[in-house]
Amino acid sequence: MDDKKQRTQVQFGATAANYVSSGTFSKGEDLRRLLEIIQPQPDWRVLDIATGGGHTAGLFAPHTQQVIATDLTGPMLMAARTHLQNSLGENGGKVDYARTDAEHLPFLNDTFDLVTCRLAAHHFPNVAGFMAECARVVRPGGLVAIVDMLSPSDEKVAKYINALDVLRDPSHVWAYSLNEWKRFFQGAGLKLEHAEVGDNPQNLADWARRMGCDGPTTMRLRVMLTQAPDAVQTWWKIRLPVAGSGEEIQFFIQQAVMVARK
């Protein structure tokens, strides 16, 4: 298996419970927007790729016939299953689970009405291959919905932001710009029908703790955020606390909600 994928399994296997309970993942504004934009139907079959804590799978289960929640990491998939069985009640029976590689999906062509992937694609070594697989397994006329963090088009700013994320999370590969995402959709033969960009608010301490960062790593992250170039501070809207206030650094990761049709 690819070294980066092994790193992902190690990293998220150790922090699975953090992603189930995280407010960023369980209560993000993007979840509400996904439901509004997509308007799922009762007879749909849904595939949720890299389900993490299962929040996207849980979002669509009450509104569709079946959801298959998949993840590369076994402990993450188990955590998602426990969470959804506890939270969905009778709708928990609509969700099945499969351990799969996002770039090599074990499903037949034209199987699903909706394919989703939320806040995970920046971990994939081959996003173009992942998008090709999404396009393959969704039915003609079906939808592919991706939510992911963005980098700006400015290469220097993008490198700084991605370096921050790799320091925090060694399984991070790359966060792409919106224009690059548009090319991924086009390359997979999918017509992008909706794209919107929003802010994902973060607190440094919580952001680092969720990934299990130790003290020295958290301090390095704090220094990089404090000393970030102006363009980086603007992109992430970094808010530095007043010295001696005891407050934490706040910032806003830009992310996109993108929905395309086959």
C-alpha positions, 0 to 999 in steps of 0.5 A: 500500500502507498506510504501516504495511505498507510500514514493516513490509517495510522494517524486516523486510527489513533484519533478516530474518536476525536473526529466523531465528537468534533464540532467542526465535523458534526455540526459544520454549516456545510452539512446543512448546505449539502442537504439544501443543495442536493435535496435527496430522494427517498429511493436513492442509494448513496455512497459516502467515501472516507466517511470519517465520523460518519456525519455525512452518511448520517445526514443522508440516511433519514432521507434516502433508501440506503447509504454505504459508508466507506473508509480506508481506516478500520478504527475510523469505520468502527467509530462511525458505525458506533456513532450512527447506530447510537444517533440514527435510531431506526434509520441506522439500519439504512447504513452499511459499512465497507473498508475501501480505498477511495481511489479503487472502489469495489462497486459496479459502474452506475450504481449510486444516485449520489456519491459524497466525500467531505473534508477528506480529499486533501489526504488522497495521493491521487485526486484525479483517480479518486474523481474518476472512480466517483464518476464511474460508480455514480449513475448517469444523471446522478450527483457527486458532492465534494466538500474540502478545504481550499488553498489559494491560487498563489503558489507561495501561500498554498505551500505555507498553508499546506506545510502547516497542515502537514506539520499538524497531520502528516497524512495531509497530502495537498489542499487544492484551489477551487480552479484546480477542483474545477479541472478535476471535475471536468477531467472526470467528465462531471458537470459542476453545477454548484460551487460555494466557498465558506469559512470553517472556524478553528481554534488552534488548541482544538485544531491541534488536539483533534489530531493528537499533536504533542506540545512541541508540535502545537508550539511550532504551529503557534509560531507558524501562525503568529509569524505567517506572511500577510497573504497567509493571514489574509487567506485564513483570517488569522486572529492573534490574541492580545498578549497576556489575555490567555485567549487562543489563536483563531483562524478560518480555513476556507473550504468549498461545497461542490456538487456536480452531475454525471 
